[in-house]
Amino acid sequence: MYGFIWRLLPGNTWIKALLSIVLALAVVYVLFQYVFPWAEPLLPFNDVTVDNQ
C-alpha cells in the first residue's frame, strides 16, 4: 500500500517525502478533529461502576 502511494505521488524523492509528511499530518489532523471526538461517546472506557456489597 505504501509503495502504491509512493509511486502515485509526483516529483523526485525529496518532493515525495515532503508530500508524504504533509499527507500524514493531514490524516492525524482529521483523526483528532473529527473521528476521535465522534467515536469517544461510543467507547466504554469511562463507564466505571463499583458495586457496594
N, C-alpha and C positions, 0 to 999 in steps of 0.2 A: 504494500500500500504506500509506504513512504517513498519507495523508488518511483512509483507512478506519479506521485505528487512532484517529486524532484524533476522528473522528465517533463512534466507538464508546465513547470514554471519557465518563464522566458529569461534570457540573459546568460551571462557567464556564471562561474562558481560563486563569486562574491555577491552578485545580484540575487542569485538563487538563495544564498544563505541569508541575506537581508530580508528577502520576501518570506522565507520560512519563519524567521523570528517574528516578523510582523503578523503573519498568519497565526502563529502560536499565541501571541499576545491577544489577538482578536478573539480567539477561541476561549482563552481564560477570562477575558472581559465579559463575553456573552454568558459563560457559565456562572460567574459571580453575580452579575447584574440581573439575570433573568431566570436561569434554570434552577440554581440552588434556592433562591427565595421562593420559587414556585413549589419546589419539592419539599421544603422543610416542614410544612404542616402535615405532610403525608408520612413522615418518618416517625417511628415510635420512640425516639431517643429521650424525649422529655416526659414521657408517660411513666412516671415512677410512682408506684403505690407501695405502701408499707402497711401490713395488716397488724392491728393491735390484738394480740392473743393472750 
